[in-house]
Amino acid sequence: MIKVAGWKVYPNEIEDILASHPDVAESAVTKIHDQTLGEAPRAVVVVKSGADVTSSDLRRHCAKTLAKYKVPTVIDFVAELPKAPSGKILYQKL
């Protein structure tokens, strides 16, 4: 759970919205320190092959459904998410 200015934000809620974008293959949401809010959501995204999507596109996509404080402030793009042999995402390595 991420506490954004006292509000509870659940990463899986943001991950579900990101997964609904047609250019996103998979994503993971973690928290980062924010001087104003205390904590803020950070998304790490893997885009589908050949897709051309920007962090602004993904923020707009999230803003259609999520409250403003739930929209990721930082969106990083990676080739693949770190995973355990079982296939579970290793959030501590993000």
Secondary structure, DSSP 8 states (H G I E B T S, - for coil): -EEETTEEE-HHHHHHHHHTSTTEEEEEEEEEEETTTEEEEEEEEEE-TT----HHHHHHHHHTTS-GGGS-SEEEE-SS--B-TTS-B-GGG-
